[in-house]
């Protein structure tokens, strides 16, 4: 299963009942991936999975595996190095999928949430557009030139994920990011405010995590 234009939607444990872009955004050529107990959430949402991946240790009702005979099942042992979500991201990289949305409420254990950021980074470093969506936030890494359509009044925070980052220019934000240099240990771009329908941020150095909170 390969998709050059479609998006892979990843449904792990902690899949929320809604996300910022809405599940109605899923199109016919997209790939739906259930990650372990994410299959339970897909079943409630009445969305058919194409792939079911994981060790199935948290899947509450194992009978659900028989409910989707057309889905590919990739089952792994519980004793493994990768998390189930990382395995799903690796599958997307292997199958040359260029867009990934991880649907997660980010209200689980802190170490699991940080692990999801690492999964984002893995996809980003592989050249894949990837984001986490919760009911009220979008989490992604910035490209060299990033343009986003976002609701007015939302909060935007940037976190250095390399020793240093350099932001060249911004548009549509209350506080300009023009010529802003930030070290990893500094919090210099937290809780900015979106003041236009479209924002633009350019950077020339470093890896930057972007967190948008819809207010």
Residue, then its C-alpha position, 0 to 999 in steps of 0.5 A: x500500500x503506497x500513497x504519493x498524494x494521500x495522508x496517513x492518519x495514525x490512531x493510537x491509544x489516547x485518540x481523541x473524539x475530535x481533532x483540530x482539522x476534523x475527522x471529516x478531512x479524511x479522504x478516500x485515498x488516505x491511509x488509516x492506521x490503527x495502533x494497538x488500542x487505537x483500533x477501539x477508538x476507530x471502531x467507535x468512530x466507525x472508521x475502517x482501518x487499512x493497517x493495524x500495527x502494534x503488540x496489541x498488549x493494550x487492545x481492550x477487545x481482541x475480537x476487534x481484530x476479526x472485525x476488519x478482515x481486509x485490514x493488514x495486521x502487523x503484530x509485534x512482540x511486546x519485548x521490543x525497542x520501538x513504541x507502536x507509534x514509531x513502528x507505524x511511522x516507520x511503516x509510513x516512511x517505508x511506504x513513501x507516504x508524504x503526509x502523516x497526522x497523529x491523532x492523540x489527545x496528549x493527555x497520557x503519560x509525560x514520557x509517552x507524550x515526549x516519545x510522540x515528539x520523537x516520532x514527529x522528529x523521525x518523520x521530519x528528518x525523513x522529509x515527511x510532513x507530520x503533525x500531532x493533532x489534539x482537540x485544541x492543538x497542532x504540534x509540528x516541526x517548522x520547515x525553512x519556510x512555513x505557512x499555516x492557516x490558523x484561527x485568529x487569537x490562537x497561541x503559538x510557541x516555538x521550542x529549539x530542538x537543536x543547540x541553536x535556532x535562527x528565525x529570520x522573519x515572521x508574518x501574522x504574529x503579534x510579536x515579530x520573530x525577525x532576526x531572532x536567535x535562540x539557544x536550546x536552553x532559552x524560552x524566547x518564543x512562547x505564547x505568541x499570538x496569531x493576529x492574521x488568518x495566515x502566518x509565515x515563519x522563515x528560519x535559517x538555522x536549527x530544528x524548531x518545534x512548533x506548538x499551536x493552541x487554539x484558544 
